[in-house]
Amino acid sequence: MSKVMIIINPSSGKEKAGQILPNAERVLRCIYDQVIVRKTEVEGDAMEFAKESCAEKFDAVISMGGDGTVNETVNGLAEQKHRPVFGIIPLGTVNDFARSLGISMDPDKSIEMLNEAQIKDADIGKINDRYFMNVLAVGAIAEATYNVTVEQKTRLGSLAYFIEGAKTLVKKTPFPLTVEHDQGRWLGEAYLLIATMTNSVGGFEQLAPEAEVNDGKLHTFIIKDLSLPLIIKIIPSLIKGEIKGHEEVEYIQTSKLHLSTSEEHSINIDGDEGCLLPIQANVLHKHLRLFVPRTI
């Protein structure tokens, strides 16, 4: 008997998740013999539900929520002996991972996609004992995003992250950073480090346009200066996907990173606060199987 688990965050999609759920159940009942729904209530629920889907050998698990719900689901699936095929119905503010897979931001369209989806292998990252699927970042701008409230995200969308990050530019200071990677070591002072596994970061789909979800690489950008004149120059480069060529940006492709600093900085993992540096990050190549549109 084939079976699928839906992991749904009821507060996602401006709390419209419950209205969308019946359509998802309808579509999935045409594909699987059994459809089980698990609703998250507190942090960590999605991870535990995903682990349950592995232990009970479900054929598929579908995440209905934002990047946080997706991240928790990935943490439940990662390195399990049996890993169901993973599907995403995006209901959050940014939905970077879904964007990188070509999944529609319209929940109903992403549900209908499951009828004719193909399966694609995708990388995930591992930091110490935690997993991520999209991006890690270090620096005051990255840390400022922790202050974004649910209300701000609901009202402003991805702009809320930009506003909080911009506030730090008034009192910006660089920090000493050591980056060990496949090709060697980078030492210097930086304002921001971003390492992405996909082409979509914070809703910008051109930060690393060459990044593929299964290329085995962390596409790493070290921003060495954030003066106002530089920001004015960087924004057009960011829009065009040419930021890696800027003189104040170091660009590194690597399968692993070791980051350390003499100051106290925490790592931003898929938009949420993680552990303090130093950290070791590695790519788990083609670790998950995902439902994606046929056009990919």
Secondary structure, DSSP 8 states (H G I E B T S, - for coil): --EEEEEE-TTHHHHTHHHHHHHHHHHHHTT-SEEEEEE--STTHHHHHHHHHHHTT-SEEEEEE-HHHHHHHHHHHTT-SS--EEEEEE-SS--HHHHHTT--SSHHHHHHHTTS-EEEEEEEEEETTEEESSEEEESHHHHHGGG--HHHHHHHTTHHHHHHHHHGGGG---EEEEEEETTEEEEEEESEEEEESSS-BTTBS-SSTT--TTSS-EEEEEE----HHHHHHHHHHHHHT-GGGSTTEEEEEESEEEEE-SS--EEEETTEEEEES-EEEEEEEEEEEEEE-TT-
